[in-house]
Amino acid sequence: MNVASFNLGNPVESGEMIASLRGRLLSKTPSQAILECGGVGYDVTISVATFTALPPEGAEARLHIYTHVREDQIALFGFAEPPEKRLFEKLLTISGIGPKLAITVLSGIDAARLVAAIRASDHATLTRIPGIGKKTAERVVLELKDKLDDMAATQPSAGGPALSPAAEDALSALVNLGYARPIAQRAIEAAIAKQPTAAHDFEQLFRAAMATIR
């Protein structure tokens, strides 16, 4: 059971799902958060985007929850914002994409960029996401391209301004070092905001982004 502590006297049935949790954040990693609610610690799988949106450990936090129920397991998936949860649920409608892969997808690309890529039939961008091959990318576009109008309205932009070649190279370098793409991109954008002259200088931008991540 993917729950740190679960009230066995009041189990979650298939028609009685956990929709949200609010409580003290005991711990967090880029893929997991443990939230204490009423003395119960819930182990929640999260995306990188939600991880970056969470407050420091020990503070109060709220997560919108998708409850995945199987015969042998109850797994909780948490999201800082409702639009990310809705996108997660849309991904689950695609054959071959389960909850674990869906959360991996949302950790591999910013939600706004994912929506933009699907609507533009940008298979190249989709296949760069961990776990998404050519056939899966084609299914995602085919089945979701015309079903994301509500997501387009709630997303702030299609991924922000285009990156310069130097910034794209710095982004690739950070991803190759093991940093999640959304975290690397935010670091580069923050570095450019602080040092606009670095936008076209790979070495300067890479060092500044690394300093931001650390």
N, C-alpha and C positions, 0 to 999 in steps of 0.2 A: 504494500500500500504506500503510495507516494505522498503520505501525509505524516509529518513529524509526530504529532500527537492527535489522535482522532477520538471523538466522543463515541464510544461504541454503543452507548445507550440511546443514541439518536443518529443512526447511520443515514447517509445520503442515499435515497432511492432514486431510481431512474427519472421519476417525475418531480423530485425535490432537489433541485440543483442549487449549488452555491453560486450566487450571482456577483457578490462582491465581499471583500474582507477589509476591515479597518482595525488597526491596532498598532502595537509597538513592533518596529522592525528589528528583529533579533540579529539578523545577518543578511548579507547580500553578496552575490557574485554576478558576473555578467550573464549567468544562465539560471540562477536560483535565488529566491528570497524566502526567508522564514519569518512569518508574521505571527505574532502572538495576539490572539483575540479571545478575551474572556478566559485566560489561563490555558488555552489550547494553542499549540504551535503548529501552524500550517506550512508545509513545504510546497512552495509554488514555483513552477518552471516559468522563467521570464525571458524576454528578448534583451538584446543589448540596449535598445532604445529605452525600454522600461527601466533597466538598470541605471542608466544615466539620469533618468528623471526621478529616481527615488531619493528621499532625504538621507542624511547620515544614519548609521546604525544607532538604535536607541530612540530615534524620533518616531512620531506617529506617522503612519503611511496608510494609503488606501489603494487597493488594487481591484480592478474589474476582473472578474473570474469567469473562465470557461471550465466547466467540470466535465471531464472525460471519464465515463463509467464503463468498466469492463467487468467480466465475471470475477476476475482475480485482482482487480486494481481500481482504485479511484485516483485519478491524476488531476491536479489543479494547474491551470495555465493562467498567469496573471498579466494584466496590461495597465499601464499608467493612464492611458486615454481610451475612451470608447471607440474612436475610429480604428485604432490598431486592432482591437478585439474584433470589430466587424470585418476587417480585412483578413484576419486569421480565420474566421468562420467561413468566409468566401473561399479561401484556399482549401479548406477541408472538403468542399464540394467537388474538388477535382480528383478523379480516379488516380490512385497511387500516392496521394499526399495525405498523410496522417498528421496528428497533432505535433509529433516531434519534428517532422520535416518542416511543417508550417512555421514553427517557432524558429527553426534554423534559418529558413528563408528570411523571416523578419529581422533576424540578427545579421544577415549578410548584406542587407540593402535597406536604405531608408524607405519608410512606407510610401512617402510621396514619390520617390524615384521608382518604386515598384509599380505603383499605380500608373505613372506616366509611361513606363516601359510596356506594360500590358496594353494600354490604350493605343500606343504607337506601334504595336506588333514588333517590338524591339527584341527579337529572339536572342541577339548577341549579348545584350545586357542580362537577360534572364539566365542564360546558360553560364554566366560567370558567377552566379549565386551557388554556394556549396549545396550539393544534393540535387540540383536541377540540370537534367540533361536535355538534349535537343527535343526528344519526343515529349517530355514533360512540359517543356517551355511551350511547345506548339499547342498542347492541350490547355494550358493555362490561358494562352491568348484566345484560343477558339471559344472556350467556355466562359471567360470572364470579361473579355474586351467590351461587350455591350452591357455589362452588369455593374459598372463601377461609377455610374453618374453621381451617386450619393457620395462616394469616396472623393471624387474630384472636387465636390463642393466643400468638403470638410478639410481637405489637405491644404496647407498654406501655399505651396507652390510645387512645381514639378522638379524639385531638387535644388532650387536656388540658381545663382548665376553659373554659367559654364566656366570650367576650370581652364587655366592656361596650360600649354604643353608641359611647362615646368611643374605646375601643380599636379597635373595628371601623373607625371613621373614620380613625384614625391608621394602621391597617394598609393601608387603601385608598390613603391619601396616599403612603405609602412605596412601595407597588407601582406607583402612577402615576409616581413619580419614577424607576422603573427597577429597584428592588431586587426580587430574587426573593422570592416570597411566604414560603417557609420561613425565609429570613434575616430578613425584616421581622417575622415573627411571633415569632421567637426574641428579637429585639431588644426588642419590646414587652413580652414576658413577663419579660425580664430587667429592664427599666425598672420594671415594676410591682413586681417582687420587691424592688428597691432602694427604690422610692418608692411604697408602697401607696396613698398619697393621690392619686397621679397617675392612678389607674385611671379616674376619671370626669372628668378634665380634659384635653380634646383637646390644647390648646397645650402644656401641661406634659408630657404623655405623649409627644407628637410630638418635642419637643426632647430629652427624655431618651432616646428610642429612637434618634434620630439620633446622639446622643453615644455610645451603645453600639455602633452600627454602625461609627463612625469609630474 
